[in-house]
Amino acid sequence: GVKDGHITGLLDRIQPAISKAMLLDEKAYRFKDKVAYTNVENSLEEILTKSDIVREMFRNGDIGIVGGVYNVENGEVDFFKDLTSQKTTHQQVAAAI
């Protein structure tokens, strides 16, 4: 394959989401959605991993983090349901870092 340009870096970044989604459900019709949602989850975890300031504010409950997936077919964004209420799950991730 081609190893130049921006697309290679983008594909490298979403590969963990693809791998994780394949473990969850191999059915083709659900696969693309699982990849998209898993990639957003991975991005949220990466934000907490790479930013000490954001992680600390998140741990203290000063901020919440919300992910969403844009649907190109209807133009709507499917925001993850109230992630601030699921903060404990992400706090566990933050605490492990």
C-alpha positions in Angstrom: 0.0 0.0 0.0 0.8 3.6 -0.2 2.7 5.0 2.8 2.6 8.8 2.1 0.1 11.5 2.6 -2.4 12.3 5.3 -4.7 9.3 4.7 -2.1 6.8 5.9 -1.8 8.6 9.3 -5.6 8.8 9.5 -6.0 5.1 8.8 -3.3 4.3 11.4 -5.2 6.4 14.0 -8.5 4.5 13.4 -7.0 1.0 13.2 -7.5 0.4 17.0 -11.2 1.3 16.6 -11.5 -1.1 13.7 -9.8 -3.9 15.6 -11.9 -3.4 18.7 -15.1 -3.2 16.7 -14.3 -6.5 14.9 -14.0 -8.2 18.3 -17.4 -6.8 19.3 -19.4 -7.7 16.2 -18.3 -9.1 12.8 -21.6 -8.5 11.0 -20.9 -6.2 8.1 -24.0 -4.0 8.4 -23.1 -3.0 12.0 -19.4 -3.0 11.5 -19.0 0.6 10.1 -21.1 2.0 13.0 -19.1 0.2 15.6 -15.9 1.5 14.1 -17.2 5.0 14.1 -18.4 4.9 17.7 -15.4 3.0 18.9 -13.1 5.6 17.3 -14.9 8.3 19.2 -14.5 6.3 22.5 -10.8 5.9 21.7 -10.5 9.6 21.1 -12.1 10.5 24.4 -9.7 8.1 26.2 -6.8 9.7 24.3 -7.9 13.2 25.4 -7.7 12.0 29.0 -4.4 10.2 28.4 -2.6 13.0 26.7 -3.7 16.1 28.7 -2.8 16.3 32.4 -4.9 19.5 32.8 -8.0 18.0 31.1 -7.7 14.7 33.0 -7.4 16.6 36.4 -10.4 18.8 35.6 -12.3 15.7 34.6 -11.4 13.8 37.8 -12.5 16.8 39.9 -15.8 17.0 38.1 -15.1 20.4 36.7 -15.7 19.3 33.2 -17.4 16.5 31.3 -16.5 15.0 27.9 -19.1 14.4 25.2 -18.5 12.4 22.1 -20.7 12.3 19.0 -20.9 10.7 15.5 -22.0 12.7 12.5 -24.4 10.9 10.2 -23.6 11.9 6.6 -26.9 10.5 5.3 -29.2 12.8 7.4 -26.8 15.5 8.7 -27.5 14.7 12.3 -25.0 14.3 15.1 -25.7 11.3 17.5 -24.2 12.5 20.7 -23.3 9.9 23.2 -25.9 9.9 26.0 -24.9 12.1 28.9 -21.3 11.1 29.3 -21.1 13.2 32.4 -23.3 10.7 34.1 -21.0 7.9 32.8 -18.0 9.8 34.1 -17.1 7.1 36.5 -16.2 4.8 33.7 -13.9 7.4 32.1 -12.7 8.4 35.6 -11.5 4.8 36.0 -9.6 5.2 32.8 -8.2 8.5 33.9 -7.3 7.0 37.3 -5.4 4.2 35.7 -3.2 6.6 33.7 
